[in-house]
Amino acid sequence: MTTAASDRLSILQIITQRRFSGAERVCLSLCVDLQQRGHRVLLLCKPDGGLPDEARKLGLSVQTPSISGKLNLAAPFRIAGIARQFGADVIHTHLSSASLWGGLAGKIAGIPTLGHVHALNTWFYYRFSTLAATCSGGVKQHVVVQGADPAQVRVVYNGIPANRLDGVQPSGEVRRKLGINPDQPVIVCVAHLSAKKGQSFLLQAVALLRERFPDLICLLAGEGEMLGELQQLAASLGIGDRVRLLGFRSDVISIMNAADLVVLPSVAKEGLGLVLVEAALLDKATIGSNAPGIDEAIQDGVTGLLVPPADADALAGQIGMLLGDPDLRRRMGAAGHARALRMFSQNAMVDQFESIYRELARR
């Protein structure tokens, strides 16, 4: 879809990236799609982390001025000068430092700004933005509690690019590589290994299911400070041979494709349980904690099941029910797939941002 020349916008995108991770990928894919639709896009970012090189490979215009740091008082003036020179209609900022300085730059240059809140961040850094966008209703609730005007905050779910499933390996092939039999029940959790992600409660649930599903395999994909503790917990529960801690995996989509069920047992609210949406695209039924963010990724009873946080008994009960009912898993997987395409597609995200940009430009 190409935008008519009269409707094309000049959009300054700003991110002060920490690494090349979730927010950075959302920003980059958004820039590419906006440019493909005919808009002028300029990306401002830090010179490190691989993001500038990747952006240039994708045909984006990139500048790397000194704009990071919470004490960089020259940053808003640098951004304002670049925005004026570029002829920006809108400034879209990502992450806290970019949003702090970009929001102030917009006021200096007289250009409307959109502050994009990608996680459970502090509202102060976004308070100078004309409007804010959050990646979930849970994040919107988080910033409203801190004083944000709910009328000025829009929920825009992160879009999953259409090519996200490219190269996914067949379930049987992944299981063979991992030494898992085709008929063994497998559950997967993809998350940072930390207390707030709740893997300890998942291991307790696996222990409770040991007699009913003696060959159950639990795969934990991710790195983090809880690695040693989780290894010890699995051993103490007598399930050390049933739990595989896989560490960082670049092929987590394929790992999830080998599962019967994908679980995210976080004990705290999430920005958005996007891994559950990715699992739904693979036609997998999902289980997650009934916490803000996760409860938007799962439609309870339709695409998966929600359980109380930090409740190993409830988690074991729901895992057991779905492992014991293949037809229900298939129905939930199909419903989740359809919902993910409808609500979490890349096109849906870009459409919403285009609409917000036009609203801002009219101001």
Secondary structure as UniProt FT lines:
FT   HELIX           5..7
FT   STRAND          10..15
FT   HELIX           22..36
FT   TURN            37..38
FT   STRAND          40..45
FT   TURN            49..50
FT   HELIX           51..57
FT   TURN            58..59
FT   STRAND          61..63
FT   TURN            70..71
FT   TURN            73..74
FT   HELIX           75..86
FT   STRAND          90..94
FT   HELIX           96..109
FT   STRAND          113..117
FT   HELIX           123..126
FT   TURN            127..128
FT   STRAND          131..134
FT   HELIX           137..145
FT   TURN            146..147
FT   HELIX           150..152
FT   STRAND          153..155
FT   HELIX           162..165
FT   TURN            166..167
FT   HELIX           171..178
FT   TURN            182..183
FT   STRAND          186..190
FT   HELIX           195..197
FT   HELIX           199..208
FT   TURN            209..212
FT   TURN            214..215
FT   STRAND          217..221
FT   TURN            225..226
FT   HELIX           227..236
FT   TURN            237..238
FT   TURN            240..242
FT   STRAND          243..247
FT   TURN            250..251
FT   HELIX           252..257
FT   STRAND          261..264
FT   HELIX           274..281
FT   TURN            282..283
FT   STRAND          286..289
FT   TURN            292..293
FT   HELIX           294..297
FT   TURN            301..303
FT   STRAND          304..307
FT   TURN            309..310
FT   HELIX           312..323
FT   HELIX           326..343
FT   HELIX           346..362
//
